[in-house]
Amino acid sequence: MLFDAEHYFDGYKANPDYALETAVAAEKAGAECIVLCDTNGGSLLKSGSGVRATLKKVANPVGIHAHNDGNWR
C-alpha cells in the first residue's frame, strides 16, 4: 500500500508536527511507501528539512512527487 501525501510540503510548512504525524500514522496503518507531494509546485527546492524530518520518523521507503507549476525562468 502506498500513502500519497498530497500537499505534504504545504502542510509541513504550516504545521510540521502534524504533517509528520500523518506519515507515521500511514505507516502504522500499513503503508509500505510514503510519497511526499509538492502538489502546488515550487516547494521542492525548499523542502529538504521536511524530507529529512520524515526520514527520521518512518522506517519504510519515502518517495517524492513533485510538480513544476511555478514560472521557472
Secondary structure, 3 states (H helix, E strand, C coil): CEEEECCHHHHHHHCHHHHHHHHHHHHHCCCCEEEEEECCCCCHHHCHHHHHHHHHHCCCCEEEEECCCCCCC
